[in-house]
Amino acid sequence: MNKKPRGFTLENLLEQQLEDKETQLIYDERRFYLQVAHLISDLRSKSGLSQAALAKLAGVSQPLIARLESGDARRTPTFDLISRVLKALGYSMVISVVPKPEAA
């Protein structure tokens, strides 16, 4: 007979923690910058550029590209930096604002 595990699942714990507005704001911000990190890393890889080559095109250092791609929480990138790197990759940044979906 299969019994359900007692206690909280990770999803339950996260849901409970995100009820706090400040925690939700921090979570959303980190998630955004991690999405940017993955996007830039994927676009760079698809373009066949090394981090050093992208850095040269964007006019920044290679370690800065590495930090940007890793989502380093200690150094949050500016929109200017993100835009400059995307431009070097042949893309432009568009920011849109949409209403937050209602909680289900």
C-alpha positions in Angstrom: 0.0 0.0 0.0 1.4 3.4 -1.0 1.3 6.0 1.7 1.8 9.7 1.1 4.9 11.1 2.7 4.3 13.2 5.8 5.4 16.8 6.0 5.8 19.4 3.3 6.8 19.0 -0.3 9.1 21.6 -1.8 6.2 23.0 -3.7 4.2 23.3 -0.5 7.0 25.0 1.3 7.6 27.4 -1.6 3.9 28.3 -1.8 3.8 29.0 1.9 6.9 31.2 1.8 5.7 33.1 -1.2 2.6 34.3 0.7 4.9 36.9 2.2 4.9 39.9 -0.1 8.6 40.7 0.5 9.7 37.2 -0.2 7.5 37.1 -3.3 9.2 40.3 -4.6 12.7 38.9 -4.0 11.8 35.6 -5.6 10.3 37.2 -8.7 13.4 39.5 -9.1 15.8 36.5 -8.8 13.7 34.5 -11.2 13.7 37.4 -13.8 17.5 37.7 -13.7 18.0 33.9 -13.9 15.8 33.9 -17.0 17.9 36.7 -18.5 21.0 34.6 -17.6 19.7 31.5 -19.4 18.5 33.6 -22.4 21.9 35.2 -23.0 23.7 32.0 -22.5 21.5 30.2 -25.0 21.6 33.0 -27.6 25.4 33.2 -27.3 25.7 29.4 -27.7 23.4 29.4 -30.7 25.4 32.2 -32.3 28.6 30.1 -31.9 30.4 32.9 -29.9 32.6 32.3 -27.0 32.2 34.5 -23.9 35.3 36.3 -24.8 34.1 37.1 -28.3 30.7 38.3 -27.0 32.5 40.4 -24.4 34.6 42.1 -27.2 31.5 42.8 -29.3 29.6 44.2 -26.3 32.6 46.2 -25.1 32.7 44.5 -21.7 35.0 42.0 -20.0 34.7 38.2 -20.3 34.3 37.7 -16.6 31.3 40.1 -16.7 29.7 37.9 -19.4 30.4 34.8 -17.2 28.7 36.5 -14.2 25.8 37.6 -16.3 25.3 34.0 -17.7 25.6 32.5 -14.2 22.9 34.7 -12.7 25.3 35.8 -10.0 23.1 37.3 -7.3 25.8 39.4 -5.9 25.9 41.6 -9.0 22.6 42.3 -10.5 23.0 43.4 -14.2 21.6 46.8 -15.3 19.1 47.0 -18.1 21.8 48.9 -20.0 24.2 46.0 -19.7 21.5 43.5 -20.7 20.5 45.6 -23.7 24.2 46.1 -24.8 24.9 42.3 -24.7 21.6 41.5 -26.5 22.5 44.1 -29.2 25.9 42.5 -29.6 24.1 39.2 -30.2 21.8 40.8 -32.8 18.7 41.3 -30.7 17.0 44.2 -29.1 15.3 44.3 -25.7 11.6 45.0 -25.4 10.0 45.5 -22.0 6.3 44.8 -21.6 4.1 45.2 -18.6 1.1 42.9 -18.0 -1.3 42.5 -15.1 -0.4 39.9 -12.6 -2.6 36.8 -13.0 -5.1 36.3 -10.2 -4.2 33.6 -7.7 -6.0 30.4 -8.5 
